[in-house]
Amino acid sequence: MEHIKRYHSRLVPFHHSTSIVVEGPVPPEQLRQLRMHPDLDAFRRPKEQFEALVEIAELPEGRIILSRHGDEIVGYVTFHYPDEMERWSQGQMQDLIELGAIEVADEYRTLGLGKQMIQLAFEDGQLENMITFTTEYYWHWDLEKSKLSVWDYRNMMEKLMKSVDMVWFATDDPEICSHPANCLMVRIGKHVPLASVEQFDRIRFQQRFMY
């Protein structure tokens, strides 16, 4: 399986005539020269999350898209194969990749960095040979700081994913079905074979009922 990684970058204006650099996929050797913003603690402590980002960047399929202010990481998006403990890893599909964590430090959340990072990840057709999916669980959402309701947050995430043509897909996965705000969103690349789409459909639906 060829993992096409083409580095891209763009600038997002910030105050005091400075800019945020949105870039990626960032190689591990470049990543190690940076530091994490202390507010990037949604999934684990910043130091541990930084180590996780480096590990993902080292994977053949791993992609880290960053937003950085100078040498400080202020946002990131991860792409990697699904965790082996999740149903999405069944069949060990080489062309199924998960858009995993998305996080932006508090003071930078009004700049649209999440959308900028996700769009950059799909630039230049580099994920057209992949099925990209993301699982949205309401318990991962920062409802307290955002002041949004569960449904408003869900709508915000759905709009974000739709900016790269990811759409809602049905599934009988128990975790996703455990709350109506949870959802599975998917983008099937233009060069994905039909056999892979059919295999993904079998992973999405596994419950069998006898009548």
Stockholm file with secondary structure:
# STOCKHOLM 1.0

chainA/1-211         MEHIKRYHSRLVPFHHSTSIVVEGPVPPEQLRQLRMHPDLDAFRRPKEQFEALVEIAELPEGRIILSRHGDEIVGYVTFHYPDEMERWSQGQMQDLIELGAIEVADEYRTLGLGKQMIQLAFEDGQLENMITFTTEYYWHWDLEKSKLSVWDYRNMMEKLMKSVDMVWFATDDPEICSHPANCLMVRIGKHVPLASVEQFDRIRFQQRFMY
#=GR chainA/1-211 SS CCCCCCCEEEEEEETTTEEEEEEESCCHHHHTTCEECTTCCSSSCHHHHHHHHHHHHHSSSCEEEEEEETTEEEEEEEEECCCTTSGGGTTCCTTEEEEEEEEECGGGTTSCHHHHHHHHHTGGGTTTTSEEEEEECGGGSCHHHHCCCHHHHHHHHHHHHHTTTCEEECCCCHHHHTSTTCEEEEEECTTCCHHHHHHHHHHHCCCCCCC
#=GC SS_cons         CCCCCCCEEEEEEETTTEEEEEEESCCHHHHTTCEECTTCCSSSCHHHHHHHHHHHHHSSSCEEEEEEETTEEEEEEEEECCCTTSGGGTTCCTTEEEEEEEEECGGGTTSCHHHHHHHHHTGGGTTTTSEEEEEECGGGSCHHHHCCCHHHHHHHHHHHHHTTTCEEECCCCHHHHTSTTCEEEEEECTTCCHHHHHHHHHHHCCCCCCC
//
